[in-house]
């Protein structure tokens, strides 16, 4: 392409084309490095998942694309992972073992919000909680001007309903405290 510009000066400056080609080449190299880095992360994650046997990985073509250089690059670039949260020591086990309690939230220990009144559903509603017309529920948070009231059924089911769908009876003592 540069030769065309050199032979035909009417098309433009050949030097600017050379500079542009060098820029594009540099960008391509950066992108190739990024691809290699992400492939390394992918290979590492897939390597940590339980696999039935290595033959299935070889047959899929995935096994050949995972090389040592890519895995090493991944280990060096861990601190720069996309979300910045992956910092694992290389000496740890290669298989991930998850127990159900690992994902329990700390919210279980929090005290439930106190009841500040009751309400009666004027219309059926299905959203974060489903209510039937005429159902009586506990109010745990008043409408804050957004048109939604937080309610509770029994002790375990909470959600928001449109304030216009319910008739609210606030307990004056609970609200003042």
N, C-alpha and C positions, 0 to 999 in steps of 0.2 A: 504494500500500500504506500509505503514511504517512497518507493521508486517511482510510482505514478506521479506523486506530487513533485519529486525532483525533476522528472522529465517534462512535466507540464506546470510551469510556475503560475499559469493562469488559474489553476485549481486552488492555490493557496500556499502558505508557507510550509515548506518541508520540515523545518526545525520544530514547529509547533506540533506537527503530526508525530514526530519522533518522541517528543516529550509526552504527548498524550498516550502513545503506545507503552512507554516506560511506566507511566502511572497505572495504566490498566494491568500491565504485567505484575506490578507490585500488589495491586488489589487482588489479583487472582491468587498470588502466593499466600496472602493473608487469609483468604477464604479457604484455601486448601488446608492451611494449618488449623483453622477453626473446625473444618470437617473432620480432620484427623483427631482433634481433641474431643469432639462430641462422639465420634465413633469409639474412642477409647472409653469414655464414660459409659456408653451403651454396652460395650463389651464387658466392662467391669460389673455393671449391674446385672447383666444377663448371666455372667459367670457366677454370681452370688446366689442366684435363684436355684432351687433344687431342680436338677435335670434328671430325667429317667435314665438316659444313657448317652454317651458321647456320640454314638452312631447317628442318632436323630439330628444332632447339631451338625455333624459332618455332611449328612445328606442334604440339609437345607442350604448349604453354602455359607452359613454363618461362621463355621469353624475356621475356614480358610481366611476370612477377613480379619480375624482376631490375631494380631501378632504381638510380639513382646514389646516392640518399640511403642506401639499405640498404648498398650497397658501401662508402660512406664511413664509416658507423657501424661496419662490420666492421673497417675499417682502424684506427679509433680504439680499438676494444675488443680488439685482438689480445692485449695483455698479460693480459687477463682471460679467456682461453679456458679451457674446462672443465678441461683437464688441466694448464694453466699452461705448456705447452711450446712454444707457437707464437709465435715472435718472428721475423718476417721483414721485411726492409726492403722498402718499397713499390717501390723502384727496380729490383728484380730482375726477371728474365724472368717472363713469365706462363705459360710452358709448363714443366711438370715433365719433366725428362729424367733417367731413372734408369739407372745402369749396374749390371750384376750385382754388381760388386765393392763397391758402396756398402753392401750389407747383410752383407758378410762380418764375422763376429765376430772379436774379438781372441783367442778361445780357440784358433784355429788355431796360434798361436805358442807355446802352452804345451806343456811337455814332458808326455808321457803318464805316468800314475802307474806306478811300478815294480811288477813282479810280485812278490807276497809268497808265492806258492805256486800249487798247482794244485788242481783239483777234478774230480770225475767226477759227471756227472748221473745220479741214481738213477731219475728220472722225466722224461718229456718236459714242457716248460714253454714257454709263449708269452706274452711280456709286452714289457718294454722290449728284450728280446733273446729269441730262440727257441733252445731247446736240445733235443737229442734224447737219449733214454735211452742211457747209456754214453759219451756225448761227453765228452772231456777238454778242460778250459778253464783259463785262467789266472785266479787270484784276485788282484785289485788292491786290494780293501778288505774287511776282515773285517766280520762281522755286528756291529753296534754295539748290539745288544740289541733291535732292532726286527724281527728275523726275516728280514732281507734281506742278501745278500752281493753285492758288486759284482764282476763278472767281465769278462773280455775274451776275445774270439775273434780270433786272428791279431793284427794291430796296429791294426785300424780299427773293430772292432765291440765296443761295451761295453754293459753293462746290469746290471740287478739280477735275481736269482733268489731264490726262497725258500730259506733256509739248510737247511731240512728236506728239500729236493729234491736236495741235493748232498752228496757226501762230500768234505770239505776236507782237503788235505795242505799244511800251511803249511811254508814254508822257514824254519827257525829263525834262520838268519843274516839273512835279509831283515827279519824281524819285530823283531829286537833292534836294528837300525841306525836 
